[in-house]
Amino acid sequence: MDWSDLKIFLAIARAGTLGAAARQIGQTQPTLGRRLRALEGALGQSLFQRTSGGFVLTDEGQAVLVHAERMEEEVLGIARQVNGQPDRLSGFLRLSASEWFGTYVLTPVLAEFSRQHPDVTIELVTDTRLYSLSRREADLVFRIGAFDEPDIRQRRLLVQTYGVYKKAGSDHWDMGLILMDTALDHLPDVGWLKAKRPNAPVVFRSNNREAQAHMCRMGAGLAVLPCRLAAQIGGLEPVDLGEVPPPRNLYFGYHRDLGKLARLRALVQLVTERLGD
């Protein structure tokens, strides 16, 4: 098995398409396709499902990915040692988090990590979809609630607290409600706020907490927001409704096969030190 073929495999797994992988490593798309077919032929396994949206790892491809990443780390370590360079972490990590948490909470920690380890490339994906660690859609995932996928190492990072907010200086008694979208109507804070203000109209819904915060800051209504987000947005004022909204636990998780990756361990340690309860 040729290591250069495994490098191509890694590029395709990370980029998701032949075209994007070709641009990353400076080879042509037909060359990458030919080398991938040769690798799959040598292994006797299909490593990717070819879909309209790109290349998706098969179960066999996921198994190869773990070993290929370890090989990459060792090869880079050998090159650094031979060239008399300090032992520096390098490679690629894909993270997933909600939009507001990734933007306002994670990025300061990731910036610190990047200064410490400039050879590690971090890709942060922020949306509401739950990325699968088992299918290696992400290397490290931050989410509300525990993981139920197999072979996942997880831990609670922090208790996410919430508050009710209004535009600073405004009168909140006749305000409507700003809520999550209807698909997320089951979340605890939605039912809690509607129970507290049963006669208030719903004036705005969004699955984006940051959009809710901005609407609240402009006086559109009352919103339940993560306290960390409200503190960052500014122009908001807490409202006392007699009790606080229910808190929720925020977890991070990664596949157990990635536990030996030094760059992942270093990032997990820094995130835990900076954000953990």
Secondary structure, DSSP 4 states (H G I P E B T S, - for coil): --HHHHHHHHHHHHHSSHHHHHHHHT--HHHHHHHHHHHHHHHTS--EEEETTEEEE-HHHHHHHHHHHHHHHHHHHHHHHHTT------EEEEEEE-HHIIIIIIHHHHHHHHHH-TTEEEEEEESSS---TTTTS-SEEEEES---STTEEEEEEEEE-EEEEEETT---TT--EEE--GGGTTSHHHHHHHHHSTTPPEEEE-S-HHHHHHHHHTTS-EEEEEHHHHHHH-SEEE---SSPPPPEEEEEEEEGGGGG-HHHHHHHHHHHHHH--
